Amino acid sequence: GVFGKGLLPRYGPNFKSIPVLTRFPSPTEASALDTPLEVLVYLPNPNTPKEMRLPEFKSLTDEPITTEFSELLMHSVSGNEKLVVQNIKRLLRRGILIKRGAVDDAFNTDNSWWEVFITSYHDDEDDALRHVSFQAGSGYRWVKAREDMFQDNVHSKYFNRVIYSRRVSRYTGHIVSI
């Protein structure tokens, strides 16, 4: 294998948080049971939607919620800001840990590797993420969840686990096999 730290920031574990945020579309956009979930995705290049990914945030510590992730949410709030921020904080305390630990990555070496925290956050009460929107050009957007949305196998695998753990496959058309 390759030794040294390679292209990773430091020797040993390098941490990455992958939050999976899901919500139902606004009531004006969908009917009750046929409502597809919306998931927050990141598009590195808005002109190529096939490169859609789950958001990833690098961290120096092994914490599932990074400062960058929290700030992204808090600065994207509209409406009654104080109440929405309070609801987002409550939502972040109720996340379901999907994966914690090392993952296969092309950048891993014998002495340096990625460890991830993949956590699911679903806005069951529709009072937090409904008020989160992102500026054009930021790369972040809400899209309707579908089975074939991620080309990256890691993102696809863990998104399927989120759908299974939240028991919301009927809202995405997923046939979940884990």
N, C-alpha and C positions, 0 to 999 in steps of 0.2 A: 504494500500500500504506500500511499504518499505520506511523507512525514513532514513535520513542521506545522505551522498554522495555516499554510496555504493562503487563500484569499479571505479567510475569516478574520474578524477583528482581534481575536485573542486566542491564546492556548486554552485547552480544556473546553468546557461547554460554553456555547454561545446561545443566547436565549432569544426566542421569537414568540410573540403572542399572536394567535390567529383567532380573533373574535368572530363568531358567526351570529350576526344580528338578523332576526326575522320579525316580521310584523304582517298583519293583514292589511290589504289596501283600504283606502277610505271607503266609508259606506256608500258614497256616491258612485264608486267605481265598480262595485261587485255586489252580487247577491250572496246571501248567507252561506249556504253549504258549498257552493261551487267556487268559493273565494280562493284564488291561488295565493299562496304566501308570497311576500316580497322579501328579498334578501339583499343585504348591503354588499355590493361588490366594488372592486377596484379595477378600473380599466387603465393600464399603463399608457395606452394609446387609444383615445376615443374613436379613431377611425378604423380600428380593428377590434370589433366587439368579441371576436372569437378568443381573444387573449384575456378574457374575463377571469379574475381571481378573487379569492377571499382576501380581505385586507390583512396585511402582515405588519407587525410593529416590532422592531428590534429593541432589546433591552439589555442592560448590564446585569440585571438581577433576575432571579427566577420567580417573577411575579406575573400572574396571568393578566392583570390590568396594568398597562403601561401608561405613563404620563401622557405620551403622545396620543394614545387612543382616547383617554379621558378628555383631553383638551379638544380633540377633533369633535367629539360629541357635544361638549359644552359650548363650543363656538359655532355650532350649526343649529342652534335652537331658535325657534320662532314661537310667537304667542306669549303666554304668561310665563316669562322666562324663569322666575323664581320657582314656581310650581313644577314646571317641566324639568328643571335641573334636579329638583328633589325627587321626582319620579324616575329620572334616569339613574340617579344614585341608588335608589331602591332596586331598580332592574339589575344593575351591575352586581348587587349583593346576591341575587338569585340565579346566577349563572350555573349551568351544568357543565362540569368538566368532562370533555369528550376524550382528550388524549393529553398525557403529560409524559414527556420523555424524548429520547433521541429519535430522529427520523433519518431515513436514507436521503442523502442530498449529494449532488455532484461536487459540492464544495467541502464536504467532510474529508478529514485526513486522519491519520493514526493519532495525532496529538490535538486535534481541534475538530469540533463537530457541532451540529445544530441540535438543540433541544427545544421542543415546542410546548406551548400551552394552547390547546384548541378548546375554546369554551363557547357554549351556546347561550345566547341571550334572546329570549322570545318575549315580546310585549303582549302578554295575555290580556292585560287590562286596557290596552290601546290608549294609554295615557302618557307615554314617554316618547317612543320612536315616531309616532304620528307627527310630532312637531320637530323632527330632525330632518333638515334638507341641506343639500350641499351646493356650493356655488359652481356654476358652469366652469369647466376647466380644471376642477380639483381632481378629477379622475374617479371620485366616489359617486355612486348612484344606487338607487333602489330599482331592482328589476324583479319581474315575476319569476318565481322559482320554477325550474323545470328539470327533468331528469338529466338532460345532456348539456347542462349549462357550463360545466368546467372541463376544459381539455386536459388540465393538469391532473394526473391520477391521484396525487395526494389530496388535493382540494376536493375532488369528486368523491373519494372514499370517505373523507371525514364529513363532508356535507351530507352524504347518505346516512352516516351515523347520527348526525344531528336530527335529521328527519325521523329516523327510527326512535331515537331517545325522546323526542318531543311528541311522538305519536301523531304526527300531522301529515302522513304520507297521502291521505286523501285530498289534501289541498295542493299537491304538487304534481300528481300523476305518477309519482314514484312507485316502482315495484322494488322494494328495498330488500337487498340480500346482503347480509353481513357475515 
